[in-house]
Amino acid sequence: MSTKSQKLKLSVEEKIKFDEVIIQLHNFGYKRVEHMDNFSQFTVAGGLLKVYSVANQNPVTIDFFGNQIDKIYTFDLVLKKKINQLSEIEIPNNTIETDGNQIKYGDLIVHINHGIGIYRGRILKKIAGQEKEFFAIEYANGDNLFLPPKMIEKISKYLGVSRKAPRLSRLGSVVWEKSRKKIEENIFALAKELLEVYAKREIIKRPKYKIDYDWDEKLKNTFIHSETPDQETAIAEIYSDLEKGIPMDRLLVGDVGFGKTEVAVRAAAQVIENGGQVAILAPTTILSRQHFVTISERLADFPIRVAELSRFVSAVEQKNIIIDLHLGKIDLIIGTHRLLKHDIKFKNLGLLIIDEEQRFGVKDKEKFKGLKNDIDILSLSATPIPRTLFVALSGIRQISKIVTPPAGRIAIKTKVEKYQTEKIVGYILKELIRGGQIYFLHNDIKTIQARTAEFQRLFPKAKIAIAHGQMPEEKLASTMANFATGKIDILFCSTIIENGLDIPTVNTLIVEDADNFGLSQLYQIRGRIGRGKNQAFAYFTFKKNLVGNAYKRLQALTEKTDLGSGFDIAYSDLEIRGGGNILGRQQHGNMEELGLVLYTKLLNQAVEKLKNQA
């Protein structure tokens, strides 16, 4: 089976699992039906798989014998009889991509001229005696629009910002055109407003930093990996910001383990070399400690003093660190919310780095800006929250993306299934046999002890431990250190593992009651495994039957297994849960009417137009 060039190639006598083909058809946007009557559909009956794609004028039957393809033939849909025997077939991808978003059969789309409709897949139509391919879009009252592929830029995926499903537009009605024009006027006004805020920021001046490329080269040479092209671009963009005499406010988006921290270290070193202090704000003590250890090692050969402030640091040490920070004896401070307390004073804060920005509120940032309004801000995130995502997409805020995975990284295999002890035992055994470690996420502290004891009985020789946020600091720190050094095989834990912990030998993740978590959170947790060269496996389990949004969330995770899907996940989360009131009531209504993708596209165009007029 080959899926290169977005095609599924199948041939007679090929050995392939029947279920694998069905999964691929789902991924390619084909709809499973009882009775096939149109393109973009497939049916399953025993070992027979029937597919109707635009690659063939007639549907195709793939006849399986066990896990091997026995016969392939086309058949007449009306007469229900075989036509031609084939040796192989190619099934094209039925999804389409526009604005970086994948559109599948049944997804809502918005056409700039005709409004909201439903994508009904690729179809063939005879035009002047020739078969031509079109994208079928269904509108209100069952009317259809057939869009030539060359006009794909006219459509966008409809991403709602509320849980309410939008009404389909009527083809040929002037209502859509009128409301769109009115919204475009509002968008233009908003673009002016946003640019005024942007202009105010540009009025604030600070001394220009001089980039020390000798330091940069020295740091580069001590980096154990090779920078990915995206990392190099992000570093260059940040250096360019620092060389300007205007405070930076940049968002760096990249998957867990894609090297955002290294980019942040390069920026920190340059600000320190120019006489400024740097603060790194982390959401958890574990992540704060990991940054402290990693960054201290990275900067060991530089005249830079690094310190940490979190509950892992004793009260006496904290007191001394706070004094030294105020005197300017500490160049780089790493910490949790402890850095936001009123007793923290800097001698010359130059750069604030916020890791996992989605975990902090606007007020947290403002506390630092209150100290000094000309500080540079670099925010790191794997899955940005709706407002951050929106402001970045609109072109107002600077954004850098790291989407290239590090060399040798393999996509994590993800399964969503009902919780069954026998299956979980099998998954754990498979990992232990190959000498790896396991995260078992059981997020109920009241019952975590009992669940751990159950598996200790099942695996008496395995070294098992517990980690959660309500444990004493010393106990938690030593447990994590033991797990990191391989002294523990299975870690029963809460969501405390969501941030931090880069352990290449942990390659199996089991999440109990996965339906209780948000999509971005599950994506973040999954990113804690698969950091080494071995294939990693994530099992998201549930106990009750899934419906609605809970099902959609977990389904999105099985679909988005590609390395670097964090930005897509943020989009999917926005679509499933709604974006909330991102920009006030009126703009919320406008976004709802156009969908987030078209709205941000029009806003981006308005921003660019106004910038060019200035």
N, C-alpha and C positions, 0 to 999 in steps of 0.2 A: 504493500500500500504506500503510495507516495502522495504527499500533500503539498509538494513544491508548486510554485506558480498558482497557489490557491486552487488546486484541483485535486480531487480524490481519484487516483488511478487504480482500477481493479482489473485483474485478469483471471481467466479460467485456470484452475489448478493451483492458484495462489493460496497459501496457508495464512489465514487471518481470522481472528475471533469475530464471530457474528456481532457481538455486543460492541466491539471497537468501531465497526462500520456505522452502527446506529448512533453512537456517541459523536462520531465525526459528522454525520448528517445533521445532527442537532446543532453542532458547532458551526456548520456551514449554513445554518438558518433554514433548513427544510422542516416542514411541519408534519408531524405524524398524524395520520387520519385513519378512520375506519374504511371509508370509501373514497378513492382518489378520483378527482374530477378536473384537476387543473395542475399547472406547473407549480414547482416549489413544494411538492407534497411527497410523502412516502407512506407505504403500508407495510405491516409485518404480519405474516401468517406462517406459523411453523418455521421451516428453514427457508422460506421465500421472502425476499426483500424486493419490493417494487418501488421504483423511484421515477419521478417525472421532473426532468430538468430541461433547461433550454438547450442543452447540448444535443438533444435528440428530439425529432419531431414527434416521436411516440415514446410512451413510458418504457422503462427497461426493467426486466426481472433478473435478479441475481439469485440463483439457486444454490444454496449451501448444502454440503454434506459434512456434518460435524463442523469443524473449523477450517474447512477448505471450500473454495468456490468450485462448484461442479459444472454449472452452465450459466451463460449470460445470453439473454435474447430480448429483442424488442417485441411488444405486443400491441394489438389494437385495443384501445380503451373501450370502444363502443361494441365491437364484435367479440371482445374477450378471447382473441386467438393469437397465437404466436405469429410473428412476421419474419424476422431474421435472427439467425444464430450469430453471436459475436464472440471474438476471442478476448477482447478487452474493452473497457469503457473508461471515459473520463467524466467525472461529475463535477461541474464547476461550483465554486463557492457562491451561494445564493445571497450572502450578506453583501452590503456595500459600505464603503467608508468615505466619509466626508467630514471635514473639520477635525480630523483625528478621532472621530467617533464611529464605532461600528453600528450599522443599522441592520437588524435582523427582521425576518418575516414577522409581521404582526406588530412591529414597533410603530409608535406615533412619529410622524415627521411633520415638518412645516415647510411649505413651499412659499418662497418670498412673494409670489403673485397670487397664489390660490389658497393659502392658509393651511390649516391642520388636517392631515389625512392619515391613513394607515398604509404602511409599506406592505404590498402583497407579492413581493418577489419579482424575479426576472421572468419575463414572458416573451414568446415569439409572436410576431404579427406579420401578416403578408401585406407589404406595401408595394404597389405597382409590380406585382408578380414576384417580389423578392422577400424572403424571410428576414426580418430584422428584429433585433433584441431591444426590449424596452423595460423600464422599471414601472411596475404597476402600482398606482396609488389610489386607494379607495376613499371617497369622500361621503358626505351625508347623503341619505336616500339611495345608497348603493351606486352612485355615479363613480366612474373611473377616469383617471388621467393616466396616459401612457407617456412616460418621460424618456426621451432618448438619452443614453449614457453620457453623451457629450454635454448635456445640460445639468449634470449632477450638482454643479455649484449653486443651483437654484434651490436645492433642498438642504435642510439641516435636521439632525435628530431632535425631536421635541423632548426637552428635559424640563419637567414641571418643577415649580418651587413651592407647591403645596400638595397635599395628599389627594386633592380633588382632581378627578380625570377631566380633561378639557372636552368641550363639544367639538365635533367634527365640523369643518367649514362646508358651505354649500358651493359647489362649482358654479361659476358664472354669476355669483352674487357680488354686489358692490360693497357689501358690509365689511368684508375682510380688508379691501383696498382702503376704505375710509378710516377704519380703526388703525391700520398699520401706519398710515400717513400721520395721524394724530400722535401715535406713540413715538414715531420718528422725531417729531417736533419736541416732545418731552425728553427724549434721549439726548437731543442736541443741547437742550437747556442743562441737563444733568452733566454732560461732557464739559460744558463751560464751568459749572460749579466745581467739578472734580479738578479741573485744570487750575482753577483759582487756588485750591488747597495745595496742589502740586507747586504752583508758582510761589506760594507763601513759604513752602519748605525750601525752595531754591534761593530765597532771599537770605536765609540763615547761612552764614559763612563760617568756615573753620580753616585753619592752616592746611595747605595742601601737603599730603604725605609724599615722601620720596621713596620709591620702591628700591630696596637694596637687593639687587639681583644676585649678589655674591651669597647673601644669606639664603635666598630662595634656592640657589643651586645646591648649597650645602644641605638644606632641608630635603630637597628632591633626592639627593644621593643617599640619604638615610631612610627613605621610604622603601619598605620591603616589597611593595608591588610596583607595577608600571602604571602611571596615570592613564586613565581612559581618555579618549578625545573629549568627552563631555566634562571631565574633571579639569582638564587643561583649559577648556573654554571658560568654565565657571571661575577658575582662578584668575584668568586674564580679565574677565568682566569685573571682578571685585577689585583687582589692582587698578583698573581704569577708574572705578568709583573713588578709590582712596586718593588717587592723584588729583581728583577734582577738589575744589575748595568748598564743596557742598556736602552735607551729611548724607551718607548712604542709607537707604532703607530697602534692602534686597531680600527676596525670598528665594531660598535654594531648595528645590524640590528634587528628591531622589529616593529610590527604594531603600529599605533597611539594608545596610551592608554594601551600599554602592559607593561609599567613600565621601559622604558629606563632611564627616569629621576632619578628614585630611585637608579639605578645602578650607574649613574653618581655622585649622592650625596655621595654614600658610598666611591667612588674613591676620590672625592674632600676632604672629611673629613680626609682621611688617609694622603694625601699629605700635607694638612694644619697642621696636628698633627706632621708631620716630618719637619715643618719649611718652607714649600713652599707656594707660593701664587697660586691661581687657577683663571682662566678666563673662563667664559662660553659665547660663541659667539652664538647669536640667530639671525635669519634672519629678524624678524619683532619686532616692539615695543610692540605689544600685547603679543607675546610669551616671550619676554624679561621680561615684567611686570609680567606675570603669573609665570615664573621661580623665579623671585625675591620674590614674595609673598609666593609661595609654599616652596621654599628652605629656606627662612628666618624662616618660621614656623618649618620646619624639624630640623633646627640647633639652635633653640631658647635656648635649654638647654646646648649648648656647647660654650666654650670661642672662638667663631668665629665671626668676623665682616663681614657682607655681605652688599654690596652696588650695585647700579644699574647705568648704564650710557646709556641713550637713550633720545629721544626727549620728553619723559614724565617727565624728570628731568630738573629743571630750570638751567639757565646758571650759577647762583651763586653757587648752590649745586654742579654742575658738576666741577666747578673750585676747590672747597674744596675736592671733592672726588679724583680728579687727583693728588692733592698734597699729600693726605693721602696714596694713592696707591703707590706713589713713595717712601714715607717714610716707607712703610711696615705696616702701621696701618690698612689697609684693607686686609683681608685674601682671600675673594672670591668676585670677580667682575663679574657682569652679564650685558651684553649689546649687542647692535646691532653693525652695521658697525662702530659706533662711537669708538669702542675699537681699530679699525685699524688705527685711525688718528695718526699723527706723535708726538702729544703732550702727548701720553699715555706712561708712563714709569713705570716699575715694580721694586721693590727692589729685589725680588727673585721669578720669575715666575717658577713654577714647572710643572703645568698641564694646558693644553688647552683642553677644551671640546667644540666641534663644533656641535651644534644641527642643524638637517636638513642639513647635509653636502652637499647635492646636490645643495643647494642654494648658495654655496660659491665657488669661483674659487681657483685654485692652488696658485695664487699670494697672496690671503688672508692668507693662511696658512704660506706661505714663510715669510710674514711680521713678524709673531711671531717667526719663526725660525731664522730670522735675528737678533732678540733681543738676542737669546740664542739658540744654536743648540742642547742642550741636554734636551729640554723640552719633557715631555710625551704628546702624543696627543690621545684623545679618540673622535672618530667621531660617531655621532648618525644619523641613517637614517631609515625611513620606506620603502622607495623605492629608493635604490641606483642608481646613474647614471651609464650608460654603462661602463665607464672606471673604476670606483670604483668597480662595480660588477665584472668586468673581472679580475682586479688585485687581488681581494679577492678570487675569485674562482680558480685562478691559483696557490694559495698556497703561494704566496709571502708575502701577507699582512695578519696580524692576524685578525681573524673575529670571533665574537660571535653572535649567533642568539637567539632571544627570539620569539619562535613561539607558546608557550602555552598561551592561553588567560587567563586573570584573572578570578577567580571563579565567576560564575553567569553571565558572559558576554554572550549575545545572538547575533548570526549573524544578520546583517542588511538585511532586505528584500529590494531588489533593482528592480526598474522598469525603463525601457527605453521606452519612448512613445512620440508621437507628442503632442505639447503644446495645451491644451484646457482649457480655463478659468473655465468651469463648473467642470471639473475633479479636477483642482487645488483647487478650493473652497471646494470641498468635502474632500480633503486630509487635508486642514487646519482646517476645521470644526471638523473632526475626532480627530485631535490632541488637539484642544482647549477644546473639550468636556471632554477629559480625564485629563485635567489640565496641559498639556505640553506646550512646546515652539517650535517655528519654525524658521529655517534659510531659507530665500528666497534669493538665489544668483542671482542677476541681475547685471552683470558685466559692464554695460554701465553707467558711472557716469552722462552722459548728460540726460539720460532718467529715472534714478532711482527714481527721485522725482515724476514723472508722474505715474510710476508703483505703487509706494507706495500709492499715492492719490487714485488710482483706487481701491486698496484693502481696504483702510480705509473706502471708501464708501460701499464696500461689507460687511465689518466687523466693523460697527460704534462703537461697544462697546469694541473692542480689542485695546490693547495698542501696537502701532506700532512705530518703530523707524528706522533710517537709519545709516549705518556705512560703511565708505570707507576711503582709505588712504589719500585722499586730504582734509579731514576735519581738523580743528584746533585740536592740541593735546589734549587740555583740554576737548573739546566737545566729541572727540572720546573716551577718557579714561572714562568719566562719562557715556557715552552711554553703553560702554562695562560693566562697573561696575553695572549699572542698569539692564542690560540683565542678567548678572551672578546672581543677587539677585532676579530675577523673576519679576522685575517691568515692564518688556516689554514682550509681548506675541510673536510678530512676528518681526524679525530683517531682514530688506531688506539690503543686504550687497554686497560688492565686494569680491574678492578672499582674502581680508584681513583676513578672518576667517580661511584660509588654515593652518596657524600655530598658535598653542596656543588655549586657551579657552577650559577648561575641565568642561562642565556643564552637569550633569546627567539628567536634566529635559528637555533638547533639544533632541527630538527624531523624528523629521520630517525635512527632507532636500529637498528643491525643487531647482533644478538648471535649469535656463533658458539657452537656446542655448548651451547645454552641448557639442555639436559637435565642439565648438570652443576651447576646452581645451585638454591638453595632458592627457593620461591615468593615469600616476603617480599622476598628479595634482588632477584629479577627485577622485582617490582613497584616496588621502590625505584629501581632502575636506569631503568625505564620512565618514572618521574616526573621524570627529568632533561630530558625533552623536552616539547614542548607547553606551554611557558611563555609563548608569545606569542599572537597572534591567528590565526596560520596553522594549518591542519590538520596534525597530527603523525602520523607513521607509525612503528610499532615492529614489527620483523621478528625473531621468535625462531626460529632455525634449528637443525636437528639433523642428524647424519650417519648415526647408526645407527637401526634401527627402534625406536620407543619402545614400552615396555610398562609396565604397573603404575603405580607412583607418579610416575615421570618423565612419563608421558603425562597423568596427572591434574593435575599441577602446571601444565603448559603449557596444558591445556584450561581450567583455572580462570582463567588470565590472559585468554584470549579471551572468556570469559563475563563477567569482572568488568572491563569497560571503562568503566563509569559513573564519573564524577568523584566522588571521595570514597569509593572502595571499600576503602580501607586496612584498616578494621576487619574487613570481610568477608574480606579476604585473610588477615588474622591468624587468623581462624576456620578458613578453608580449610586453611591451613598446619598448624594444630593437628589438623585432621581427617585430613589426608594423612600427616603425619609422626608423629602421636601427641604428646601433651603432656609425655611424660616423667613422672618422679615429682614431680608438682607439690607435693603436701602430705603426703608420707609414704606408706608401704605400704598401711595400712588405708584411708585416704581415697582412694588411687589405685584400689583395688578397688571402692570404693563408686561412684566416678565412672564407672568402666568399666561398672558394672551399669546406672546410670541414664543415662549419657551426660552430657557436660559441660553442655549447656544446661539440662536439668532439674535437675541437681545444683546449679548456681549459682542457679537460680531458687528452689529450696527453701532454699538457704543464705541467700539474700537475704531471703526471708520470715522465716526464723528470726532473722536479725540485726535486722530491723525489729521483730519481736515482742518481742525482749529489750530493744531500745532503748526501746520504749514502756512496758515494765514498770519500767524503771529510774527 
